[in-house]
Amino acid sequence: MTHILCKTSDIDDPGSKSFEVKINRKTRSIFVVHKNGEFFAYHNQCPHTGASLEWQEDQFLDLDKELIQCATHDALFMIDSGECIAGPCVGDVLQAIPVIINADNVELDI
């Protein structure tokens, strides 16, 4: 089953956007990152504290827009894998959600 989140053009490259979606009957906060023409989706939850990651609405990337950055403790995560490479949760991984690009739509594969 897929869930349409937005149009591919709704997220800058590089850029990110947050969404509230129902997964298994629960509303979840997720975010999508667009980088080099690819899209990656993750649950909006730091593996260290469980806190939301964004600095401001739709702001999940560091200043260089190369890594995902947690607003709470500045942990840095790889965009393509969600792996933490710096900060208090090095080696932990963000919980990924499969994404499909269908025509011009970004869709979750849930």
PAZAPA-4460 file (N, C-alpha, C; in steps of 0.05 Angstrom, whole numbers, plus 32768, in hexadecimal, padded with zeros to 4 digits):
% residues 110
    n_x    n_y    n_z   ca_x   ca_y   ca_z    c_x    c_y    c_z   seq   type   mol
   8011   7FE9   8000   8000   8000   8000   8012   8019   8000     1      M     A
   800B   802D   7FF0   801A   8045   7FEF   8009   805D   7FF9     2      T     A
   8018   8071   8002   800B   8089   800C   8019   80A1   8000     3      H     A
   800B   80B1   7FF0   8017   80C8   7FE3   801C   80DE   7FF8     4      I     A
   8035   80E7   7FF9   803D   80FD   800B   803B   8118   7FFE     5      L     A
   8047   811A   7FE6   8049   8134   7FD9   8054   8130   7FBC     6      C     A
   8057   8146   7FAE   8064   8146   7F94   8082   8147   7F98     7      K     A
   8091   813C   7F86   80AE   813D   7F88   80B8   8159   7F88     8      T     A
   80AA   816B   7F7A   80B2   8187   7F79   80AD   8197   7F93     9      S     A
   809E   818A   7FA6   8098   8198   7FBF   80AF   8198   7FD3    10      D     A
   80C4   8189   7FCD   80DB   8188   7FDF   80F4   8190   7FCF    11      I     A
   8101   81A6   7FD7   811A   81AF   7FCA   812F   8199   7FC9    12      D     A
   8141   819B   7FB6   8158   8188   7FB5   8171   8198   7FB7    13      D     A
   817F   8198   7FCE   8179   8188   7FE6   8164   8196   7FF8    14      P     A
   8155   8186   8006   8141   8191   8018   8132   817B   8027    15      G     A
   8120   8183   8038   8111   8170   8048   80F6   817B   804F    16      S     A
   80E4   8168   8056   80C8   8170   805C   80BC   815C   8070    17      K     A
   80AD   8166   8083   80A0   8154   8096   8083   814E   808F    18      S     A
   8079   8138   8099   805E   812F   8094   8053   8121   80AD    19      F     A
   8039   8122   80B0   802B   8112   80C4   801B   80FD   80B4    20      E     A
   8020   80E3   80B8   8013   80CF   80A9   8009   80B9   80BC    21      V     A
   7FF4   80AA   80B3   7FEB   8093   80C2   7FF9   807A   80B8    22      K     A
   8007   806D   80CA   8014   8054   80C4   800A   8040   80D9    23      I     A
   7FFE   802A   80D0   7FF3   8016   80E2   7FE0   8023   80F7    24      N     A
   7FCF   8035   80ED   7FBA   8042   80FD   7FC5   8056   8111    25      R     A
   7FDF   805B   8111   7FEA   806F   8122   7FF5   8087   8112    26      K     A
   7FF0   809F   811C   7FFB   80B6   810E   8018   80B9   8115    27      T     A
   8029   80BA   8101   8046   80BC   8105   8051   80D5   80F8    28      R     A
   8066   80E0   8104   8074   80F7   80F8   808B   80EB   80E9    29      S     A
   808D   80F1   80CF   80A2   80E8   80BE   80AE   8100   80AF    30      I     A
   80C4   80FB   80A1   80CF   8110   8090   80DC   8103   8078    31      F     A
   80DC   8113   8062   80E9   810A   8049   80FF   811D   8043    32      V     A
   8116   8112   803A   812C   8122   8031   8130   811D   8013    33      V     A
   8134   8132   8004   8139   8131   7FE7   8156   813A   7FE4    34      H     A
   8166   8128   7FD8   8183   812F   7FD4   818D   8121   7FBB    35      K     A
   8198   8131   7FA9   81A2   8127   7F90   818E   8116   7F80    36      N     A
   8175   8120   7F80   8160   8112   7F71   8154   80FA   7F7E    37      G     A
   815E   80F2   7F96   8154   80DB   7FA4   8144   80E4   7FBD    38      E     A
   8131   80D3   7FC5   8120   80D9   7FDC   8123   80C4   7FF1    39      F     A
   8125   80CC   800B   8128   80BA   8021   8114   80C3   8037    40      F     A
   8107   80AF   8043   80F3   80B6   8058   80FB   80A8   8072    41      A     A
   80F6   80B6   8088   80FD   80AC   80A3   80E8   80B4   80B7    42      Y     A
   80E5   80A4   80CC   80D5   80AD   80E3   80E3   80C5   80F0    43      H     A
   80D4   80D9   80F8   80DF   80F1   8104   80E4   80EC   8121    44      N     A
   80F9   80DC   8127   80FF   80D5   8142   811D   80CE   8145    45      Q     A
   812A   80DD   8155   8147   80D8   815A   814A   80BE   8169    46      C     A
   815D   80AC   8161   8161   8093   816F   816D   8097   818B    47      P     A
   8178   80AF   8190   8185   80B5   81AA   8170   80BB   81C0    48      H     A
   815E   80CE   81BA   814B   80D8   81CE   812E   80D3   81C6    49      T     A
   8129   80CD   81AD   810D   80CB   81A4   8101   80E5   819C    50      G     A
   8111   80FB   819E   8107   8116   8198   8104   8119   817A    51      A     A
   80F3   812C   8172   80F1   8134   8156   810C   8140   814D    52      S     A
   8112   813D   8133   812D   8145   812A   812F   8161   811F    53      L     A
   8119   816D   8115   811B   8186   8107   8120   819E   8119    54      E     A
   812F   81B1   810D   8135   81CB   811A   811C   81DD   8119    55      W     A
   8111   81DF   8102   80F8   81EE   80FD   80E8   81DD   80EA    56      Q     A
   80D0   81E5   80E4   80BF   81D5   80D2   80CE   81CF   80B8    57      E     A
   80CF   81B6   80B1   80DC   81AC   8098   80FA   81B0   8097    58      D     A
   8107   81B6   80AD   8124   81BA   80AE   8132   81A3   80BC    59      Q     A
   813A   818F   80AD   8147   8177   80B8   8165   8175   80B0    60      F     A
   816E   8186   809E   8189   8184   8094   819C   8197   80A2    61      L     A
   81B6   8191   80A2   81CA   81A3   80AD   81CD   81BB   809A    62      D     A
   81DD   81CE   80A2   81E0   81E7   8092   81EA   81E2   8076    63      L     A
   81FB   81CE   8072   8205   81C7   8058   81F2   81B5   8047    64      D     A
   81DC   81AD   8054   81C8   819B   8047   81D4   8181   803D    65      K     A
   81E8   8177   804D   81F5   815E   8047   81ED   8147   8059    66      E     A
   81E3   814E   8071   81DC   813A   8085   81C2   8142   8093    67      L     A
   81B5   812E   809E   819E   8133   80B0   81A9   813A   80CB    68      I     A
   819F   814F   80D8   81A9   8157   80F2   8193   8158   8107    69      Q     A
   8198   814C   811E   8184   814D   8134   8187   8168   8142    70      C     A
   8170   8175   8146   8170   818F   8153   8177   818D   8171    71      A     A
   8173   8176   817D   8177   8174   819A   8194   8172   81A2    72      T     A
   81A3   815F   8196   81BF   815B   819E   81D2   815D   8186    73      H     A
   81C9   8167   816F   81DA   816B   8158   81E5   8151   814C    74      D     A
   81D8   813A   8151   81E1   8121   8145   81DD   8125   8126    75      A     A
   81EF   8118   8117   81EF   811A   80FA   81EA   80FE   80EE    76      L     A
   81D9   80FD   80DA   81D1   80E4   80CE   81D5   80E6   80B0    77      F     A
   81DD   80D0   80A4   81E0   80CE   8087   81C4   80CF   807A    78      M     A
   81C1   80DE   8065   81A7   80E1   8058   819E   80C7   804C    79      I     A
   81B0   80B9   803F   81A8   80A1   8030   81A3   8088   8041    80      D     A
   81AF   8087   8059   81AC   806F   8069   81A0   8074   8085    81      S     A
   819F   808D   808E   8195   8094   80A8   81A9   808D   80BF    82      G     A
   81C1   8084   80B8   81D5   807D   80CC   81E0   8096   80DA    83      E     A
   81E2   8095   80F5   81EE   80AB   8104   820C   80A9   8102    84      C     A
   8219   80BF   80F9   8236   80BF   80F6   8244   80D2   810A    85      I     A
   8234   80E2   8119   8240   80F4   812D   822A   80FA   8142    86      A     A
   8233   80FD   815B   8221   8104   8170   821D   80ED   8183    87      G     A
   820A   80EF   8195   8207   80DB   81AB   81FC   80C0   81A2    88      P     A
   81F3   80BD   818A   81E8   80A3   8181   81F6   8097   8169    89      C     A
   8211   809C   8167   8221   8091   8151   821C   8074   814E    90      V     A
   8217   806C   8134   8212   8050   812E   81F4   8049   812E    91      G     A
   81E3   8058   813C   81C7   8054   813B   81BC   805D   8120    92      D     A
   81A4   8055   8119   8198   805B   80FF   817C   8066   8102    93      V     A
   8175   807A   80F2   815A   8083   80F1   8148   806D   80E5    94      L     A
   812F   806C   80ED   811D   8058   80E3   8113   8061   80C7    95      Q     A
   811C   8052   80B3   8115   8059   8097   80F9   804F   8090    96      A     A
   80ED   805D   807C   80D3   8055   8071   80D7   8054   8053    97      I     A
   80D0   803E   8045   80D4   803C   8029   80C4   8052   8019    98      P     A
   80D1   805E   8006   80C5   8073   7FF5   80C5   806A   7FD8    99      V     A
   80B0   8071   7FCA   80AD   806B   7FAE   80A8   8086   7FA0   100      I     A
   80B4   808A   7F89   80AE   80A1   7F78   809D   8096   7F62   101      I     A
   8084   809F   7F61   8070   8096   7F4D   8067   80AE   7F3E   102      N     A
   806F   80B0   7F24   8069   80C8   7F14   8077   80DF   7F23   103      A     A
   8068   80F3   7F2B   8074   810A   7F3A   806E   8109   7F57   104      D     A
   8065   80F2   7F61   805D   80F0   7F7D   8072   80E2   7F8E   105      N     A
   8076   80EC   7FA7   8086   80DE   7FBB   8072   80CE   7FCB   106      V     A
   8075   80B4   7FCC   8062   80A2   7FD9   8071   8091   7FED   107      E     A
   8064   808C   8004   806E   8079   8018   8065   805D   8010   108      L     A
   8076   8049   8012   806F   802D   800D   8069   8020   8028   109      D     A
   8050   8023   8031   8049   8018   804C   8033   8003   8049   110      I     A
***
